[in-house]
């Protein structure tokens, strides 16, 4: 709580009284929603909107439970469409190297269930669109060599992060982030709108308020909001289009238990610093702070994975 109040005063010096007042409303909204929903039986996600000239008393609530989200059931199985399961089976086998370049896609092995020809054909088309397979008449679908894969496809990223080469994939993604996100921060200092700066600030505050559970969904949601907003705020459509790759990376860290239970205080401070520097128009400062965020993330992955 002390840090949040400090954050308010730090940002309040950067703009006029109107922005300061609205930021204070955003803080109060964030705190009241967090307290009000903490003890509810169902897990809920709250999306709240702070308008430039309005208050934060309007929010949208989505109730999430096992039935609505189609998540694991009590017996440990997952009720997912055959298409998705087949796509995962083949995609994972390809990126893990169980299927070598030139190999034909095997017969589906889905626990005794046989997908229809339509399902098999659609799954094959998806893999083809990702560059993982080529389909030729009479030869069927065969695995492509790695250089033909679309490594920027978010699903390919997820399969790599879920496979046996996870750490290698994460380090490669960290290298990509170090090339792209600092530049995005520099550009955002010149191109970010007021709404985008407010979203960066809101996300940084959300990360702080959930920092004691940095390995859980609420912290991840705030982290995703920050990085996706930053990419869009760059004003560069090609950089913004890489947002899904960054999101898949952040999701992979949480899903595969490569996040600390408690967020690193330096990382929290740096996210807040980037938001402030973007607002001030300090491109060089925002770039340097963002580079430190990416470095800290890669160091944390190495540290946690080595335990």
C-alpha positions as CSV (number, residue, x, y, z in Angstrom):
1,X,0.0,0.0,0.0
2,X,2.9,2.4,0.8
3,X,4.3,1.8,-2.7
4,X,1.0,2.5,-4.4
5,X,0.6,5.8,-2.6
6,X,4.2,6.7,-3.5
7,X,3.4,5.8,-7.1
8,X,0.5,8.2,-7.1
9,X,2.6,11.1,-5.9
10,X,5.4,10.3,-8.3
11,X,3.0,10.4,-11.3
12,X,1.0,13.3,-10.0
13,X,4.0,15.6,-10.5
14,X,4.1,14.7,-14.2
15,X,0.8,16.3,-15.3
16,X,-1.8,18.8,-14.5
17,X,-4.4,18.5,-11.7
18,X,-6.9,16.8,-14.0
19,X,-4.6,13.9,-14.7
20,X,-3.6,13.7,-11.1
21,X,-7.2,13.5,-10.0
22,X,-8.1,10.9,-12.5
23,X,-5.0,8.8,-11.5
24,X,-6.1,9.0,-7.9
25,X,-9.6,7.7,-9.0
26,X,-7.9,4.9,-10.8
27,X,-5.9,4.0,-7.7
28,X,-9.0,4.0,-5.5
29,X,-10.9,1.9,-8.1
30,X,-8.1,-0.6,-8.2
31,X,-7.9,-0.9,-4.4
32,X,-11.7,-1.1,-3.9
33,X,-12.2,-3.8,-6.6
34,X,-9.4,-5.9,-5.2
35,X,-10.7,-5.8,-1.7
36,X,-14.3,-6.3,-2.7
37,X,-13.7,-9.4,-4.7
38,X,-10.9,-11.1,-2.8
39,X,-13.0,-13.5,-0.8
40,X,-15.7,-14.5,-3.4
41,X,-16.2,-18.2,-3.8
42,X,-15.8,-18.2,-7.6
43,X,-12.7,-16.9,-9.2
44,X,-13.6,-13.7,-11.0
45,X,-11.7,-11.4,-13.2
46,X,-12.6,-7.7,-13.1
47,X,-11.9,-5.4,-16.0
48,X,-12.3,-1.8,-15.0
49,X,-12.1,1.2,-17.1
50,X,-10.9,4.7,-16.1
51,X,-12.1,7.4,-18.4
52,X,-10.1,10.5,-18.9
53,X,-13.0,12.7,-17.7
54,X,-14.8,10.2,-15.6
55,X,-14.6,8.1,-12.5
56,X,-13.6,4.4,-12.0
57,X,-16.9,3.2,-10.6
58,X,-17.8,1.3,-13.8
59,X,-16.4,-2.1,-14.4
60,X,-17.2,-5.3,-16.2
61,X,-17.1,-8.6,-14.4
62,X,-16.6,-12.0,-16.0
63,X,-17.3,-15.1,-13.8
64,X,-14.9,-17.9,-14.7
65,X,-15.6,-21.4,-13.6
66,X,-14.8,-24.9,-15.0
67,X,-17.9,-25.2,-17.1
68,X,-17.5,-21.8,-18.8
69,X,-13.8,-22.0,-19.5
70,X,-13.8,-25.7,-20.5
71,X,-10.9,-26.4,-18.1
72,X,-9.9,-29.6,-16.4
73,X,-12.6,-31.6,-14.7
74,X,-12.5,-33.4,-11.4
75,X,-11.2,-36.6,-12.9
76,X,-8.1,-34.9,-14.3
77,X,-9.2,-35.0,-18.0
78,X,-9.8,-32.0,-20.1
79,X,-13.0,-31.6,-22.1
80,X,-11.5,-30.2,-25.3
81,X,-12.6,-30.6,-29.0
82,X,-11.0,-33.4,-30.9
83,X,-9.6,-30.8,-33.4
84,X,-7.7,-28.9,-30.6
85,X,-6.4,-32.2,-29.1
86,X,-5.2,-33.5,-32.5
87,X,-3.6,-30.2,-33.3
88,X,-1.7,-30.2,-30.0
89,X,-0.7,-33.9,-30.4
90,X,0.8,-33.3,-33.9
91,X,2.2,-29.8,-33.2
92,X,4.0,-30.9,-30.0
93,X,5.4,-33.9,-31.7
94,X,6.8,-31.7,-34.5
95,X,8.4,-29.0,-32.4
96,X,9.8,-31.5,-29.9
97,X,11.5,-33.4,-32.8
98,X,9.6,-36.6,-32.4
99,X,8.6,-36.2,-36.0
100,X,11.6,-35.4,-38.2
101,X,11.6,-33.3,-41.4
102,X,10.1,-35.5,-44.2
103,X,8.1,-37.7,-41.8
104,X,4.4,-38.1,-42.5
105,X,1.9,-37.2,-39.9
106,X,1.0,-40.4,-37.9
107,X,-2.4,-41.7,-37.3
108,X,-4.0,-39.8,-34.4
109,X,-3.6,-41.3,-30.9
110,X,-6.4,-39.7,-28.8
111,X,-7.1,-42.3,-26.2
112,X,-9.2,-44.5,-28.4
113,X,-11.2,-41.7,-30.1
114,X,-10.9,-41.4,-33.8
115,X,-11.4,-38.0,-35.3
116,X,-13.3,-37.7,-38.5
117,X,-11.6,-37.0,-41.9
118,X,-13.0,-33.4,-41.6
119,X,-11.3,-32.8,-38.3
120,X,-8.1,-34.4,-39.5
121,X,-8.1,-32.3,-42.6
122,X,-8.7,-29.1,-40.7
123,X,-5.9,-29.8,-38.2
124,X,-3.6,-30.5,-41.1
125,X,-4.5,-27.2,-42.7
126,X,-3.7,-25.3,-39.6
127,X,-0.3,-26.9,-39.3
128,X,0.3,-26.1,-43.0
129,X,-0.6,-22.4,-42.3
130,X,2.1,-22.4,-39.6
131,X,4.7,-23.8,-42.0
132,X,5.1,-27.0,-39.9
133,X,3.9,-29.3,-42.7
134,X,3.5,-29.4,-46.5
135,X,0.6,-31.2,-48.1
136,X,1.1,-32.8,-51.5
137,X,-1.3,-34.9,-53.5
138,X,-0.7,-38.7,-52.9
139,X,2.2,-38.0,-50.5
140,X,-0.1,-36.6,-47.8
141,X,1.2,-34.2,-45.1
142,X,5.0,-34.3,-44.3
143,X,6.9,-32.4,-41.7
144,X,8.9,-29.3,-42.9
145,X,12.4,-28.4,-41.9
146,X,12.7,-25.9,-39.1
147,X,13.6,-22.8,-41.3
148,X,10.1,-23.1,-42.8
149,X,8.3,-22.9,-39.5
150,X,6.6,-19.6,-38.6
151,X,8.3,-19.1,-35.2
152,X,6.2,-16.0,-34.6
153,X,3.0,-17.9,-34.6
154,X,1.7,-17.7,-31.0
155,X,0.7,-21.4,-31.0
156,X,4.1,-22.5,-32.2
157,X,5.6,-20.4,-29.4
158,X,3.3,-22.2,-26.9
159,X,4.2,-25.6,-28.2
160,X,7.9,-24.8,-27.9
161,X,7.5,-23.5,-24.4
162,X,5.6,-26.7,-23.4
163,X,8.2,-29.0,-24.9
164,X,11.5,-30.4,-23.9
165,X,13.4,-27.5,-25.4
166,X,11.6,-24.9,-23.3
167,X,14.5,-23.1,-21.8
168,X,16.2,-22.7,-25.2
169,X,13.0,-21.3,-26.6
170,X,12.6,-18.9,-23.6
171,X,16.1,-17.5,-24.1
172,X,15.5,-17.0,-27.8
173,X,12.3,-15.2,-27.0
174,X,14.2,-13.0,-24.4
175,X,16.7,-12.1,-27.1
176,X,13.8,-11.1,-29.4
177,X,12.3,-9.1,-26.6
178,X,15.6,-7.3,-25.9
179,X,15.7,-6.2,-29.5
180,X,12.0,-5.1,-29.8
181,X,10.6,-4.0,-26.4
182,X,13.3,-1.3,-25.6
183,X,12.7,0.2,-29.1
184,X,8.9,0.0,-28.5
185,X,9.4,2.0,-25.2
186,X,11.5,4.6,-27.0
187,X,8.9,5.0,-29.7
188,X,6.0,5.0,-27.2
189,X,7.6,8.1,-25.5
190,X,6.8,10.0,-28.7
191,X,3.6,8.3,-29.9
192,X,1.7,7.1,-26.8
193,X,-1.8,8.6,-26.4
194,X,-3.1,9.7,-23.0
195,X,-5.3,6.6,-22.8
196,X,-2.3,4.4,-23.6
197,X,-0.2,6.0,-20.9
198,X,-3.1,5.6,-18.4
199,X,-3.3,1.9,-19.4
200,X,0.4,1.5,-18.8
201,X,0.0,3.1,-15.4
202,X,-3.0,1.0,-14.5
203,X,-1.2,-2.2,-15.5
204,X,1.9,-1.2,-13.3
205,X,-0.4,-0.6,-10.4
206,X,-2.2,-3.9,-11.0
207,X,1.2,-5.7,-10.9
208,X,2.0,-4.1,-7.6
209,X,-1.4,-5.0,-6.0
210,X,-0.9,-8.7,-7.0
211,X,2.8,-8.8,-6.5
212,X,2.5,-11.3,-3.6
213,X,1.1,-13.8,-6.1
214,X,3.2,-13.2,-9.1
215,X,2.8,-16.8,-10.3
216,X,-1.0,-16.5,-10.6
217,X,-3.4,-15.2,-13.2
218,X,-4.2,-11.7,-11.8
219,X,-0.6,-10.7,-11.9
220,X,-0.2,-12.2,-15.4
221,X,-3.2,-10.3,-16.7
222,X,-1.7,-7.0,-15.5
223,X,1.7,-7.9,-16.9
224,X,0.2,-8.8,-20.3
225,X,-1.8,-5.5,-20.3
226,X,1.4,-3.6,-19.7
227,X,3.5,-5.2,-22.5
228,X,0.7,-5.4,-25.1
229,X,-0.1,-1.7,-24.5
230,X,3.5,-0.7,-24.8
231,X,3.8,-2.5,-28.1
232,X,0.7,-0.8,-29.5
233,X,1.9,2.6,-28.1
234,X,5.0,2.4,-30.2
235,X,2.9,3.6,-33.2
236,X,4.7,0.9,-35.3
237,X,2.2,-1.6,-36.7
238,X,4.9,-4.3,-37.2
239,X,6.1,-4.0,-33.6
240,X,2.5,-4.0,-32.3
241,X,1.9,-7.2,-34.3
242,X,4.5,-8.9,-32.2
243,X,2.4,-8.4,-29.1
244,X,0.9,-11.9,-29.3
245,X,4.4,-13.4,-29.3
246,X,5.3,-11.4,-26.1
247,X,2.0,-12.5,-24.5
248,X,2.7,-16.2,-25.3
249,X,6.1,-15.8,-23.6
250,X,4.6,-14.3,-20.5
251,X,1.9,-17.0,-20.4
252,X,4.5,-19.7,-20.8
253,X,6.5,-18.5,-17.8
254,X,3.5,-18.7,-15.6
255,X,2.1,-21.9,-17.0
256,X,5.4,-23.8,-16.7
257,X,6.2,-22.5,-13.2
258,X,9.0,-20.2,-14.1
259,X,7.7,-17.2,-12.2
260,X,8.6,-16.4,-8.6
261,X,5.8,-16.5,-5.9
262,X,6.6,-12.9,-5.0
263,X,7.4,-10.4,-7.7
264,X,10.9,-8.9,-7.9
265,X,10.7,-5.4,-6.4
266,X,13.2,-4.1,-9.0
267,X,11.0,-5.4,-11.8
268,X,7.9,-3.7,-10.3
269,X,9.8,-0.4,-10.0
270,X,11.0,-0.6,-13.5
271,X,7.5,-1.1,-15.0
272,X,6.4,1.9,-13.1
273,X,9.4,3.8,-14.3
274,X,8.8,3.0,-17.9
275,X,5.2,4.3,-17.7
276,X,6.4,7.5,-16.1
277,X,9.2,8.0,-18.7
278,X,6.8,7.4,-21.5
279,X,4.5,10.0,-20.1
280,X,7.4,12.5,-19.8
281,X,8.5,11.8,-23.4
282,X,11.9,10.5,-22.3
283,X,12.6,8.0,-25.0
284,X,16.2,7.2,-24.0
285,X,15.2,6.7,-20.4
286,X,12.2,4.5,-21.3
287,X,14.4,2.4,-23.6
288,X,17.0,1.9,-20.9
289,X,14.4,0.9,-18.2
290,X,12.7,-1.5,-20.6
291,X,16.0,-3.2,-21.4
292,X,16.6,-3.8,-17.7
293,X,13.1,-5.4,-17.4
294,X,13.9,-7.9,-20.2
295,X,17.3,-8.6,-18.7
296,X,15.8,-9.2,-15.3
297,X,13.2,-11.5,-16.8
298,X,15.8,-13.7,-18.6
299,X,18.0,-13.8,-15.4
300,X,15.0,-14.9,-13.3
301,X,14.1,-17.7,-15.8
302,X,17.7,-19.0,-15.6
303,X,17.7,-18.8,-11.8
304,X,14.3,-20.5,-11.3
305,X,14.9,-23.2,-13.8
306,X,18.2,-24.1,-12.2
307,X,16.7,-24.7,-8.8
